[in-house]
Amino acid sequence: ETAAIDEYYKLVGKATSAFHRAMILKSLPRVVNQFLLRTGLYKRFDGGFHKLASLTVQEGLDRLTDNQELKAVLGYNWGDYGCEPNRAS
């Protein structure tokens, strides 16, 4: 289970970084964003944000481990955001 815990924290770090990169992209002028979207270049800059944002917490935990107790411990704080892990992303 140590590997699952380590991978969880790597994934959280990656999601945080991707979120920051996505917010930087959103702060660029509209014409720049339109160009990046039109050419597909945004995928090189968003750090995988769109892929990670479409993944629920439950799906992420299911990919990491089958241990239900560990999933409960790792996903406990997602309730702070107002929805269950199977709905939170």
PDB file of N, CA, C and O in Angstrom, chain B, residues numbered from 101:
ATOM      1  N   GLU B 101       0.810  -1.206   0.000  1.00  0.00           N
ATOM      2  CA  GLU B 101       0.000   0.000   0.000  1.00  0.00           C
ATOM      3  C   GLU B 101       0.850   1.266   0.000  1.00  0.00           C
ATOM      4  O   GLU B 101       0.362   2.350  -0.318  1.00  0.00           O
ATOM      5  N   THR B 102       2.109   1.122   0.355  1.00  0.00           N
ATOM      6  CA  THR B 102       3.008   2.275   0.347  1.00  0.00           C
ATOM      7  C   THR B 102       3.096   2.869  -1.052  1.00  0.00           C
ATOM      8  O   THR B 102       3.118   4.089  -1.219  1.00  0.00           O
ATOM      9  N   ALA B 103       3.147   1.999  -2.052  1.00  0.00           N
ATOM     10  CA  ALA B 103       3.226   2.474  -3.440  1.00  0.00           C
ATOM     11  C   ALA B 103       1.972   3.256  -3.819  1.00  0.00           C
ATOM     12  O   ALA B 103       2.060   4.265  -4.518  1.00  0.00           O
ATOM     13  N   ALA B 104       0.815   2.802  -3.367  1.00  0.00           N
ATOM     14  CA  ALA B 104      -0.443   3.502  -3.669  1.00  0.00           C
ATOM     15  C   ALA B 104      -0.465   4.875  -3.010  1.00  0.00           C
ATOM     16  O   ALA B 104      -0.921   5.848  -3.611  1.00  0.00           O
ATOM     17  N   ILE B 105       0.024   4.955  -1.782  1.00  0.00           N
ATOM     18  CA  ILE B 105       0.058   6.235  -1.076  1.00  0.00           C
ATOM     19  C   ILE B 105       1.012   7.199  -1.774  1.00  0.00           C
ATOM     20  O   ILE B 105       0.680   8.365  -1.987  1.00  0.00           O
ATOM     21  N   ASP B 106       2.191   6.710  -2.128  1.00  0.00           N
ATOM     22  CA  ASP B 106       3.155   7.545  -2.843  1.00  0.00           C
ATOM     23  C   ASP B 106       2.586   8.037  -4.167  1.00  0.00           C
ATOM     24  O   ASP B 106       2.749   9.204  -4.524  1.00  0.00           O
ATOM     25  N   GLU B 107       1.918   7.146  -4.895  1.00  0.00           N
ATOM     26  CA  GLU B 107       1.333   7.518  -6.184  1.00  0.00           C
ATOM     27  C   GLU B 107       0.206   8.531  -6.002  1.00  0.00           C
ATOM     28  O   GLU B 107       0.044   9.435  -6.822  1.00  0.00           O
ATOM     29  N   TYR B 108      -0.573   8.384  -4.929  1.00  0.00           N
ATOM     30  CA  TYR B 108      -1.646   9.332  -4.633  1.00  0.00           C
ATOM     31  C   TYR B 108      -1.080  10.740  -4.471  1.00  0.00           C
ATOM     32  O   TYR B 108      -1.599  11.693  -5.053  1.00  0.00           O
ATOM     33  N   TYR B 109      -0.021  10.869  -3.686  1.00  0.00           N
ATOM     34  CA  TYR B 109       0.551  12.195  -3.453  1.00  0.00           C
ATOM     35  C   TYR B 109       1.218  12.752  -4.709  1.00  0.00           C
ATOM     36  O   TYR B 109       1.237  13.967  -4.907  1.00  0.00           O
ATOM     37  N   LYS B 110       1.760  11.892  -5.548  1.00  0.00           N
ATOM     38  CA  LYS B 110       2.297  12.358  -6.832  1.00  0.00           C
ATOM     39  C   LYS B 110       1.161  12.883  -7.707  1.00  0.00           C
ATOM     40  O   LYS B 110       1.295  13.915  -8.364  1.00  0.00           O
ATOM     41  N   LEU B 111       0.051  12.164  -7.708  1.00  0.00           N
ATOM     42  CA  LEU B 111      -1.107  12.568  -8.510  1.00  0.00           C
ATOM     43  C   LEU B 111      -1.692  13.884  -8.005  1.00  0.00           C
ATOM     44  O   LEU B 111      -2.082  14.732  -8.807  1.00  0.00           O
ATOM     45  N   VAL B 112      -1.757  14.063  -6.697  1.00  0.00           N
ATOM     46  CA  VAL B 112      -2.250  15.327  -6.129  1.00  0.00           C
ATOM     47  C   VAL B 112      -1.323  16.473  -6.541  1.00  0.00           C
ATOM     48  O   VAL B 112      -1.790  17.550  -6.911  1.00  0.00           O
ATOM     49  N   GLY B 113      -0.022  16.241  -6.477  1.00  0.00           N
ATOM     50  CA  GLY B 113       0.943  17.264  -6.892  1.00  0.00           C
ATOM     51  C   GLY B 113       0.809  17.601  -8.368  1.00  0.00           C
ATOM     52  O   GLY B 113       0.879  18.765  -8.763  1.00  0.00           O
ATOM     53  N   LYS B 114       0.612  16.555  -9.186  1.00  0.00           N
ATOM     54  CA  LYS B 114       0.442  16.781 -10.617  1.00  0.00           C
ATOM     55  C   LYS B 114      -0.837  17.572 -10.903  1.00  0.00           C
ATOM     56  O   LYS B 114      -0.846  18.463 -11.752  1.00  0.00           O
ATOM     57  N   ALA B 115      -1.910  17.241 -10.193  1.00  0.00           N
ATOM     58  CA  ALA B 115      -3.179  17.948 -10.383  1.00  0.00           C
ATOM     59  C   ALA B 115      -3.057  19.410  -9.961  1.00  0.00           C
ATOM     60  O   ALA B 115      -3.596  20.295 -10.625  1.00  0.00           O
ATOM     61  N   THR B 116      -2.358  19.662  -8.868  1.00  0.00           N
ATOM     62  CA  THR B 116      -2.160  21.032  -8.400  1.00  0.00           C
ATOM     63  C   THR B 116      -1.371  21.836  -9.422  1.00  0.00           C
ATOM     64  O   THR B 116      -1.735  22.966  -9.749  1.00  0.00           O
ATOM     65  N   SER B 117      -0.304  21.257  -9.917  1.00  0.00           N
ATOM     66  CA  SER B 117       0.513  21.929 -10.927  1.00  0.00           C
ATOM     67  C   SER B 117      -0.289  22.180 -12.205  1.00  0.00           C
ATOM     68  O   SER B 117      -0.216  23.258 -12.794  1.00  0.00           O
ATOM     69  N   ALA B 118      -1.053  21.170 -12.624  1.00  0.00           N
ATOM     70  CA  ALA B 118      -1.856  21.312 -13.837  1.00  0.00           C
ATOM     71  C   ALA B 118      -2.913  22.403 -13.668  1.00  0.00           C
ATOM     72  O   ALA B 118      -3.191  23.153 -14.603  1.00  0.00           O
ATOM     73  N   PHE B 119      -3.503  22.489 -12.471  1.00  0.00           N
ATOM     74  CA  PHE B 119      -4.491  23.528 -12.202  1.00  0.00           C
ATOM     75  C   PHE B 119      -3.864  24.907 -12.332  1.00  0.00           C
ATOM     76  O   PHE B 119      -4.436  25.799 -12.959  1.00  0.00           O
ATOM     77  N   HIS B 120      -2.693  25.082 -11.743  1.00  0.00           N
ATOM     78  CA  HIS B 120      -2.022  26.379 -11.837  1.00  0.00           C
ATOM     79  C   HIS B 120      -1.708  26.739 -13.287  1.00  0.00           C
ATOM     80  O   HIS B 120      -1.875  27.887 -13.698  1.00  0.00           O
ATOM     81  N   ARG B 121      -1.257  25.764 -14.050  1.00  0.00           N
ATOM     82  CA  ARG B 121      -0.946  26.013 -15.463  1.00  0.00           C
ATOM     83  C   ARG B 121      -2.209  26.377 -16.240  1.00  0.00           C
ATOM     84  O   ARG B 121      -2.186  27.262 -17.095  1.00  0.00           O
ATOM     85  N   ALA B 122      -3.306  25.693 -15.939  1.00  0.00           N
ATOM     86  CA  ALA B 122      -4.563  25.985 -16.631  1.00  0.00           C
ATOM     87  C   ALA B 122      -5.043  27.402 -16.304  1.00  0.00           C
ATOM     88  O   ALA B 122      -5.567  28.097 -17.175  1.00  0.00           O
ATOM     89  N   MET B 123      -4.866  27.827 -15.062  1.00  0.00           N
ATOM     90  CA  MET B 123      -5.284  29.180 -14.678  1.00  0.00           C
ATOM     91  C   MET B 123      -4.401  30.233 -15.342  1.00  0.00           C
ATOM     92  O   MET B 123      -4.885  31.308 -15.695  1.00  0.00           O
ATOM     93  N   ILE B 124      -3.143  29.946 -15.512  1.00  0.00           N
ATOM     94  CA  ILE B 124      -2.260  30.865 -16.249  1.00  0.00           C
ATOM     95  C   ILE B 124      -2.739  30.983 -17.689  1.00  0.00           C
ATOM     96  O   ILE B 124      -2.796  32.083 -18.240  1.00  0.00           O
ATOM     97  N   LEU B 125      -3.083  29.851 -18.300  1.00  0.00           N
ATOM     98  CA  LEU B 125      -3.593  29.893 -19.677  1.00  0.00           C
ATOM     99  C   LEU B 125      -4.866  30.729 -19.757  1.00  0.00           C
ATOM    100  O   LEU B 125      -5.051  31.495 -20.703  1.00  0.00           O
ATOM    101  N   LYS B 126      -5.743  30.582 -18.764  1.00  0.00           N
ATOM    102  CA  LYS B 126      -6.994  31.349 -18.775  1.00  0.00           C
ATOM    103  C   LYS B 126      -6.760  32.841 -18.626  1.00  0.00           C
ATOM    104  O   LYS B 126      -7.597  33.649 -19.029  1.00  0.00           O
ATOM    105  N   SER B 127      -5.631  33.205 -18.053  1.00  0.00           N
ATOM    106  CA  SER B 127      -5.356  34.631 -17.859  1.00  0.00           C
ATOM    107  C   SER B 127      -4.758  35.290 -19.102  1.00  0.00           C
ATOM    108  O   SER B 127      -4.613  36.511 -19.149  1.00  0.00           O
ATOM    109  N   LEU B 128      -4.414  34.493 -20.097  1.00  0.00           N
ATOM    110  CA  LEU B 128      -3.861  35.047 -21.338  1.00  0.00           C
ATOM    111  C   LEU B 128      -4.967  35.726 -22.151  1.00  0.00           C
ATOM    112  O   LEU B 128      -6.144  35.419 -21.967  1.00  0.00           O
ATOM    113  N   PRO B 129      -4.605  36.627 -23.029  1.00  0.00           N
ATOM    114  CA  PRO B 129      -5.617  37.268 -23.883  1.00  0.00           C
ATOM    115  C   PRO B 129      -6.406  36.238 -24.698  1.00  0.00           C
ATOM    116  O   PRO B 129      -5.888  35.184 -25.067  1.00  0.00           O
ATOM    117  N   ARG B 130      -7.638  36.561 -24.959  1.00  0.00           N
ATOM    118  CA  ARG B 130      -8.535  35.655 -25.673  1.00  0.00           C
ATOM    119  C   ARG B 130      -7.948  35.195 -27.009  1.00  0.00           C
ATOM    120  O   ARG B 130      -8.062  34.020 -27.359  1.00  0.00           O
ATOM    121  N   VAL B 131      -7.338  36.087 -27.741  1.00  0.00           N
ATOM    122  CA  VAL B 131      -6.794  35.716 -29.050  1.00  0.00           C
ATOM    123  C   VAL B 131      -5.704  34.651 -28.914  1.00  0.00           C
ATOM    124  O   VAL B 131      -5.587  33.770 -29.766  1.00  0.00           O
ATOM    125  N   VAL B 132      -4.916  34.729 -27.856  1.00  0.00           N
ATOM    126  CA  VAL B 132      -3.867  33.725 -27.625  1.00  0.00           C
ATOM    127  C   VAL B 132      -4.513  32.379 -27.295  1.00  0.00           C
ATOM    128  O   VAL B 132      -4.103  31.344 -27.821  1.00  0.00           O
ATOM    129  N   ASN B 133      -5.518  32.395 -26.426  1.00  0.00           N
ATOM    130  CA  ASN B 133      -6.217  31.151 -26.085  1.00  0.00           C
ATOM    131  C   ASN B 133      -6.898  30.532 -27.289  1.00  0.00           C
ATOM    132  O   ASN B 133      -6.869  29.313 -27.460  1.00  0.00           O
ATOM    133  N   GLN B 134      -7.507  31.350 -28.120  1.00  0.00           N
ATOM    134  CA  GLN B 134      -8.151  30.833 -29.325  1.00  0.00           C
ATOM    135  C   GLN B 134      -7.126  30.168 -30.241  1.00  0.00           C
ATOM    136  O   GLN B 134      -7.387  29.111 -30.816  1.00  0.00           O
ATOM    137  N   PHE B 135      -5.968  30.792 -30.371  1.00  0.00           N
ATOM    138  CA  PHE B 135      -4.898  30.212 -31.186  1.00  0.00           C
ATOM    139  C   PHE B 135      -4.443  28.874 -30.608  1.00  0.00           C
ATOM    140  O   PHE B 135      -4.294  27.896 -31.340  1.00  0.00           O
ATOM    141  N   LEU B 136      -4.223  28.834 -29.299  1.00  0.00           N
ATOM    142  CA  LEU B 136      -3.774  27.602 -28.662  1.00  0.00           C
ATOM    143  C   LEU B 136      -4.801  26.484 -28.803  1.00  0.00           C
ATOM    144  O   LEU B 136      -4.440  25.331 -29.039  1.00  0.00           O
ATOM    145  N   LEU B 137      -6.069  26.821 -28.660  1.00  0.00           N
ATOM    146  CA  LEU B 137      -7.130  25.825 -28.824  1.00  0.00           C
ATOM    147  C   LEU B 137      -7.255  25.356 -30.270  1.00  0.00           C
ATOM    148  O   LEU B 137      -7.385  24.162 -30.540  1.00  0.00           O
ATOM    149  N   ARG B 138      -7.213  26.310 -31.188  1.00  0.00           N
ATOM    150  CA  ARG B 138      -7.367  25.991 -32.614  1.00  0.00           C
ATOM    151  C   ARG B 138      -6.242  25.084 -33.112  1.00  0.00           C
ATOM    152  O   ARG B 138      -6.477  24.187 -33.922  1.00  0.00           O
ATOM    153  N   THR B 139      -5.039  25.314 -32.636  1.00  0.00           N
ATOM    154  CA  THR B 139      -3.883  24.543 -33.103  1.00  0.00           C
ATOM    155  C   THR B 139      -3.634  23.288 -32.269  1.00  0.00           C
ATOM    156  O   THR B 139      -2.833  22.437 -32.655  1.00  0.00           O
ATOM    157  N   GLY B 140      -4.313  23.169 -31.131  1.00  0.00           N
ATOM    158  CA  GLY B 140      -4.092  22.027 -30.254  1.00  0.00           C
ATOM    159  C   GLY B 140      -2.884  22.192 -29.348  1.00  0.00           C
ATOM    160  O   GLY B 140      -2.532  21.276 -28.605  1.00  0.00           O
ATOM    161  N   LEU B 141      -2.252  23.348 -29.407  1.00  0.00           N
ATOM    162  CA  LEU B 141      -1.058  23.579 -28.599  1.00  0.00           C
ATOM    163  C   LEU B 141      -1.349  23.694 -27.103  1.00  0.00           C
ATOM    164  O   LEU B 141      -0.445  23.531 -26.283  1.00  0.00           O
ATOM    165  N   TYR B 142      -2.608  23.974 -26.741  1.00  0.00           N
ATOM    166  CA  TYR B 142      -2.931  24.106 -25.321  1.00  0.00           C
ATOM    167  C   TYR B 142      -2.596  22.824 -24.562  1.00  0.00           C
ATOM    168  O   TYR B 142      -2.267  22.876 -23.377  1.00  0.00           O
ATOM    169  N   LYS B 143      -2.676  21.669 -25.238  1.00  0.00           N
ATOM    170  CA  LYS B 143      -2.369  20.398 -24.596  1.00  0.00           C
ATOM    171  C   LYS B 143      -0.917  20.335 -24.119  1.00  0.00           C
ATOM    172  O   LYS B 143      -0.597  19.614 -23.174  1.00  0.00           O
ATOM    173  N   ARG B 144      -0.048  21.091 -24.778  1.00  0.00           N
ATOM    174  CA  ARG B 144       1.359  21.105 -24.385  1.00  0.00           C
ATOM    175  C   ARG B 144       1.594  22.001 -23.180  1.00  0.00           C
ATOM    176  O   ARG B 144       2.635  21.904 -22.531  1.00  0.00           O
ATOM    177  N   PHE B 145       0.646  22.865 -22.874  1.00  0.00           N
ATOM    178  CA  PHE B 145       0.833  23.834 -21.797  1.00  0.00           C
ATOM    179  C   PHE B 145      -0.043  23.602 -20.574  1.00  0.00           C
ATOM    180  O   PHE B 145       0.259  24.127 -19.502  1.00  0.00           O
ATOM    181  N   ASP B 146      -1.113  22.836 -20.701  1.00  0.00           N
ATOM    182  CA  ASP B 146      -2.050  22.727 -19.576  1.00  0.00           C
ATOM    183  C   ASP B 146      -1.660  21.677 -18.536  1.00  0.00           C
ATOM    184  O   ASP B 146      -2.351  21.526 -17.529  1.00  0.00           O
ATOM    185  N   GLY B 147      -0.574  20.958 -18.762  1.00  0.00           N
ATOM    186  CA  GLY B 147      -0.093  20.003 -17.769  1.00  0.00           C
ATOM    187  C   GLY B 147      -1.031  18.829 -17.525  1.00  0.00           C
ATOM    188  O   GLY B 147      -0.952  18.179 -16.482  1.00  0.00           O
ATOM    189  N   GLY B 148      -1.920  18.550 -18.477  1.00  0.00           N
ATOM    190  CA  GLY B 148      -2.870  17.456 -18.319  1.00  0.00           C
ATOM    191  C   GLY B 148      -4.102  17.816 -17.515  1.00  0.00           C
ATOM    192  O   GLY B 148      -4.832  16.936 -17.061  1.00  0.00           O
ATOM    193  N   PHE B 149      -4.336  19.114 -17.336  1.00  0.00           N
ATOM    194  CA  PHE B 149      -5.452  19.564 -16.508  1.00  0.00           C
ATOM    195  C   PHE B 149      -6.784  18.995 -16.983  1.00  0.00           C
ATOM    196  O   PHE B 149      -7.547  18.478 -16.167  1.00  0.00           O
ATOM    197  N   HIS B 150      -7.082  19.072 -18.258  1.00  0.00           N
ATOM    198  CA  HIS B 150      -8.389  18.625 -18.748  1.00  0.00           C
ATOM    199  C   HIS B 150      -8.584  17.129 -18.525  1.00  0.00           C
ATOM    200  O   HIS B 150      -9.688  16.676 -18.223  1.00  0.00           O
ATOM    201  N   LYS B 151      -7.512  16.374 -18.675  1.00  0.00           N
ATOM    202  CA  LYS B 151      -7.595  14.930 -18.428  1.00  0.00           C
ATOM    203  C   LYS B 151      -7.850  14.658 -16.947  1.00  0.00           C
ATOM    204  O   LYS B 151      -8.701  13.839 -16.601  1.00  0.00           O
ATOM    205  N   LEU B 152      -7.121  15.338 -16.086  1.00  0.00           N
ATOM    206  CA  LEU B 152      -7.283  15.135 -14.647  1.00  0.00           C
ATOM    207  C   LEU B 152      -8.624  15.668 -14.146  1.00  0.00           C
ATOM    208  O   LEU B 152      -9.233  15.070 -13.260  1.00  0.00           O
ATOM    209  N   ALA B 153      -9.081  16.769 -14.697  1.00  0.00           N
ATOM    210  CA  ALA B 153     -10.340  17.369 -14.248  1.00  0.00           C
ATOM    211  C   ALA B 153     -11.545  16.507 -14.598  1.00  0.00           C
ATOM    212  O   ALA B 153     -12.594  16.616 -13.963  1.00  0.00           O
ATOM    213  N   SER B 154     -11.404  15.660 -15.594  1.00  0.00           N
ATOM    214  CA  SER B 154     -12.523  14.798 -15.975  1.00  0.00           C
ATOM    215  C   SER B 154     -12.551  13.501 -15.161  1.00  0.00           C
ATOM    216  O   SER B 154     -13.475  12.698 -15.296  1.00  0.00           O
ATOM    217  N   LEU B 155     -11.547  13.303 -14.328  1.00  0.00           N
ATOM    218  CA  LEU B 155     -11.437  12.113 -13.489  1.00  0.00           C
ATOM    219  C   LEU B 155     -12.007  12.419 -12.109  1.00  0.00           C
ATOM    220  O   LEU B 155     -11.619  13.408 -11.488  1.00  0.00           O
ATOM    221  N   THR B 156     -12.926  11.582 -11.619  1.00  0.00           N
ATOM    222  CA  THR B 156     -13.432  11.806 -10.265  1.00  0.00           C
ATOM    223  C   THR B 156     -12.419  11.296  -9.249  1.00  0.00           C
ATOM    224  O   THR B 156     -11.540  10.499  -9.576  1.00  0.00           O
ATOM    225  N   VAL B 157     -12.552  11.760  -8.029  1.00  0.00           N
ATOM    226  CA  VAL B 157     -11.669  11.298  -6.958  1.00  0.00           C
ATOM    227  C   VAL B 157     -11.811   9.781  -6.804  1.00  0.00           C
ATOM    228  O   VAL B 157     -10.820   9.071  -6.632  1.00  0.00           O
ATOM    229  N   GLN B 158     -13.039   9.302  -6.866  1.00  0.00           N
ATOM    230  CA  GLN B 158     -13.280   7.863  -6.724  1.00  0.00           C
ATOM    231  C   GLN B 158     -12.581   7.079  -7.832  1.00  0.00           C
ATOM    232  O   GLN B 158     -11.976   6.040  -7.565  1.00  0.00           O
ATOM    233  N   GLU B 159     -12.657   7.557  -9.058  1.00  0.00           N
ATOM    234  CA  GLU B 159     -11.976   6.869 -10.162  1.00  0.00           C
ATOM    235  C   GLU B 159     -10.467   6.851  -9.946  1.00  0.00           C
ATOM    236  O   GLU B 159      -9.806   5.845 -10.203  1.00  0.00           O
ATOM    237  N   GLY B 160      -9.936   7.963  -9.476  1.00  0.00           N
ATOM    238  CA  GLY B 160      -8.503   8.026  -9.198  1.00  0.00           C
ATOM    239  C   GLY B 160      -8.104   7.056  -8.104  1.00  0.00           C
ATOM    240  O   GLY B 160      -7.095   6.361  -8.226  1.00  0.00           O
ATOM    241  N   LEU B 161      -8.884   7.003  -7.036  1.00  0.00           N
ATOM    242  CA  LEU B 161      -8.591   6.074  -5.946  1.00  0.00           C
ATOM    243  C   LEU B 161      -8.734   4.625  -6.397  1.00  0.00           C
ATOM    244  O   LEU B 161      -7.941   3.771  -6.002  1.00  0.00           O
ATOM    245  N   ASP B 162      -9.739   4.343  -7.222  1.00  0.00           N
ATOM    246  CA  ASP B 162      -9.934   2.986  -7.730  1.00  0.00           C
ATOM    247  C   ASP B 162      -8.744   2.528  -8.568  1.00  0.00           C
ATOM    248  O   ASP B 162      -8.409   1.343  -8.575  1.00  0.00           O
ATOM    249  N   ARG B 163      -8.110   3.451  -9.269  1.00  0.00           N
ATOM    250  CA  ARG B 163      -6.941   3.106 -10.084  1.00  0.00           C
ATOM    251  C   ARG B 163      -5.707   2.842  -9.227  1.00  0.00           C
ATOM    252  O   ARG B 163      -4.789   2.136  -9.645  1.00  0.00           O
ATOM    253  N   LEU B 164      -5.695   3.412  -8.032  1.00  0.00           N
ATOM    254  CA  LEU B 164      -4.514   3.289  -7.165  1.00  0.00           C
ATOM    255  C   LEU B 164      -4.516   2.029  -6.303  1.00  0.00           C
ATOM    256  O   LEU B 164      -3.470   1.412  -6.104  1.00  0.00           O
ATOM    257  N   THR B 165      -5.684   1.647  -5.792  1.00  0.00           N
ATOM    258  CA  THR B 165      -5.730   0.543  -4.835  1.00  0.00           C
ATOM    259  C   THR B 165      -7.122  -0.074  -4.782  1.00  0.00           C
ATOM    260  O   THR B 165      -8.114   0.550  -5.158  1.00  0.00           O
ATOM    261  N   ASP B 166      -7.169  -1.322  -4.304  1.00  0.00           N
ATOM    262  CA  ASP B 166      -8.445  -1.994  -4.044  1.00  0.00           C
ATOM    263  C   ASP B 166      -8.799  -1.945  -2.558  1.00  0.00           C
ATOM    264  O   ASP B 166      -9.887  -2.362  -2.162  1.00  0.00           O
ATOM    265  N   ASN B 167      -7.889  -1.440  -1.746  1.00  0.00           N
ATOM    266  CA  ASN B 167      -8.063  -1.380  -0.302  1.00  0.00           C
ATOM    267  C   ASN B 167      -9.071  -0.282   0.050  1.00  0.00           C
ATOM    268  O   ASN B 167      -8.776   0.907  -0.071  1.00  0.00           O
ATOM    269  N   GLN B 168     -10.257  -0.696   0.483  1.00  0.00           N
ATOM    270  CA  GLN B 168     -11.344   0.251   0.780  1.00  0.00           C
ATOM    271  C   GLN B 168     -10.996   1.171   1.948  1.00  0.00           C
ATOM    272  O   GLN B 168     -11.362   2.346   1.945  1.00  0.00           O
ATOM    273  N   GLU B 169     -10.300   0.648   2.929  1.00  0.00           N
ATOM    274  CA  GLU B 169      -9.922   1.471   4.080  1.00  0.00           C
ATOM    275  C   GLU B 169      -8.931   2.562   3.663  1.00  0.00           C
ATOM    276  O   GLU B 169      -9.049   3.708   4.097  1.00  0.00           O
ATOM    277  N   LEU B 170      -7.975   2.213   2.838  1.00  0.00           N
ATOM    278  CA  LEU B 170      -7.014   3.194   2.353  1.00  0.00           C
ATOM    279  C   LEU B 170      -7.711   4.253   1.497  1.00  0.00           C
ATOM    280  O   LEU B 170      -7.388   5.437   1.595  1.00  0.00           O
ATOM    281  N   LYS B 171      -8.655   3.840   0.667  1.00  0.00           N
ATOM    282  CA  LYS B 171      -9.418   4.799  -0.136  1.00  0.00           C
ATOM    283  C   LYS B 171     -10.162   5.784   0.764  1.00  0.00           C
ATOM    284  O   LYS B 171     -10.228   6.979   0.473  1.00  0.00           O
ATOM    285  N   ALA B 172     -10.718   5.270   1.856  1.00  0.00           N
ATOM    286  CA  ALA B 172     -11.453   6.140   2.792  1.00  0.00           C
ATOM    287  C   ALA B 172     -10.512   7.157   3.427  1.00  0.00           C
ATOM    288  O   ALA B 172     -10.871   8.324   3.586  1.00  0.00           O
ATOM    289  N   VAL B 173      -9.321   6.722   3.787  1.00  0.00           N
ATOM    290  CA  VAL B 173      -8.355   7.629   4.417  1.00  0.00           C
ATOM    291  C   VAL B 173      -7.874   8.677   3.417  1.00  0.00           C
ATOM    292  O   VAL B 173      -7.803   9.861   3.746  1.00  0.00           O
ATOM    293  N   LEU B 174      -7.544   8.250   2.205  1.00  0.00           N
ATOM    294  CA  LEU B 174      -7.030   9.185   1.204  1.00  0.00           C
ATOM    295  C   LEU B 174      -8.101  10.154   0.704  1.00  0.00           C
ATOM    296  O   LEU B 174      -7.793  11.289   0.342  1.00  0.00           O
ATOM    297  N   GLY B 175      -9.337   9.714   0.684  1.00  0.00           N
ATOM    298  CA  GLY B 175     -10.404  10.557   0.142  1.00  0.00           C
ATOM    299  C   GLY B 175     -11.225  11.290   1.179  1.00  0.00           C
ATOM    300  O   GLY B 175     -12.237  11.908   0.849  1.00  0.00           O
ATOM    301  N   TYR B 176     -10.797  11.228   2.442  1.00  0.00           N
ATOM    302  CA  TYR B 176     -11.625  11.807   3.513  1.00  0.00           C
ATOM    303  C   TYR B 176     -11.848  13.304   3.357  1.00  0.00           C
ATOM    304  O   TYR B 176     -12.934  13.787   3.677  1.00  0.00           O
ATOM    305  N   ASN B 177     -10.874  14.049   2.883  1.00  0.00           N
ATOM    306  CA  ASN B 177     -11.001  15.515   2.853  1.00  0.00           C
ATOM    307  C   ASN B 177     -11.827  16.021   1.681  1.00  0.00           C
ATOM    308  O   ASN B 177     -12.130  17.212   1.629  1.00  0.00           O
ATOM    309  N   TRP B 178     -12.197  15.174   0.751  1.00  0.00           N
ATOM    310  CA  TRP B 178     -12.972  15.650  -0.397  1.00  0.00           C
ATOM    311  C   TRP B 178     -14.375  16.064   0.002  1.00  0.00           C
ATOM    312  O   TRP B 178     -15.025  16.808  -0.732  1.00  0.00           O
ATOM    313  N   GLY B 179     -14.857  15.603   1.141  1.00  0.00           N
ATOM    314  CA  GLY B 179     -16.152  16.049   1.635  1.00  0.00           C
ATOM    315  C   GLY B 179     -16.166  17.534   1.967  1.00  0.00           C
ATOM    316  O   GLY B 179     -17.225  18.161   1.999  1.00  0.00           O
ATOM    317  N   ASP B 180     -14.986  18.093   2.215  1.00  0.00           N
ATOM    318  CA  ASP B 180     -14.885  19.530   2.485  1.00  0.00           C
ATOM    319  C   ASP B 180     -15.349  20.360   1.294  1.00  0.00           C
ATOM    320  O   ASP B 180     -15.691  21.532   1.452  1.00  0.00           O
ATOM    321  N   TYR B 181     -15.362  19.774   0.127  1.00  0.00           N
ATOM    322  CA  TYR B 181     -15.746  20.497  -1.089  1.00  0.00           C
ATOM    323  C   TYR B 181     -17.225  20.347  -1.404  1.00  0.00           C
ATOM    324  O   TYR B 181     -17.706  20.901  -2.392  1.00  0.00           O
ATOM    325  N   GLY B 182     -17.949  19.608  -0.578  1.00  0.00           N
ATOM    326  CA  GLY B 182     -19.383  19.561  -0.725  1.00  0.00           C
ATOM    327  C   GLY B 182     -19.949  18.405  -1.510  1.00  0.00           C
ATOM    328  O   GLY B 182     -21.163  18.322  -1.694  1.00  0.00           O
ATOM    329  N   CYS B 183     -19.098  17.506  -1.980  1.00  0.00           N
ATOM    330  CA  CYS B 183     -19.648  16.336  -2.665  1.00  0.00           C
ATOM    331  C   CYS B 183     -18.784  15.105  -2.416  1.00  0.00           C
ATOM    332  O   CYS B 183     -17.622  15.207  -2.024  1.00  0.00           O
ATOM    333  N   GLU B 184     -19.378  13.953  -2.651  1.00  0.00           N
ATOM    334  CA  GLU B 184     -18.718  12.682  -2.403  1.00  0.00           C
ATOM    335  C   GLU B 184     -17.601  12.451  -3.418  1.00  0.00           C
ATOM    336  O   GLU B 184     -17.605  13.057  -4.489  1.00  0.00           O
ATOM    337  N   PRO B 185     -16.633  11.571  -3.086  1.00  0.00           N
ATOM    338  CA  PRO B 185     -15.539  11.293  -4.004  1.00  0.00           C
ATOM    339  C   PRO B 185     -15.967  10.799  -5.389  1.00  0.00           C
ATOM    340  O   PRO B 185     -15.253  11.010  -6.370  1.00  0.00           O
ATOM    341  N   ASN B 186     -17.123  10.145  -5.474  1.00  0.00           N
ATOM    342  CA  ASN B 186     -17.567   9.663  -6.790  1.00  0.00           C
ATOM    343  C   ASN B 186     -18.148  10.789  -7.652  1.00  0.00           C
ATOM    344  O   ASN B 186     -18.463  10.575  -8.823  1.00  0.00           O
ATOM    345  N   ARG B 187     -18.290  12.005  -7.067  1.00  0.00           N
ATOM    346  CA  ARG B 187     -18.759  13.157  -7.839  1.00  0.00           C
ATOM    347  C   ARG B 187     -17.741  14.272  -7.911  1.00  0.00           C
ATOM    348  O   ARG B 187     -17.825  15.131  -8.790  1.00  0.00           O
ATOM    349  N   ALA B 188     -16.767  14.276  -6.992  1.00  0.00           N
ATOM    350  CA  ALA B 188     -15.738  15.315  -6.957  1.00  0.00           C
ATOM    351  C   ALA B 188     -14.642  15.021  -7.972  1.00  0.00           C
ATOM    352  O   ALA B 188     -14.301  13.862  -8.208  1.00  0.00           O
ATOM    353  N   SER B 189     -14.099  16.061  -8.565  1.00  0.00           N
ATOM    354  CA  SER B 189     -12.997  15.846  -9.504  1.00  0.00           C
ATOM    355  C   SER B 189     -11.850  16.784  -9.165  1.00  0.00           C
ATOM    356  O   SER B 189     -10.818  16.766  -9.837  1.00  0.00           O
TER     357      SER B 189
END
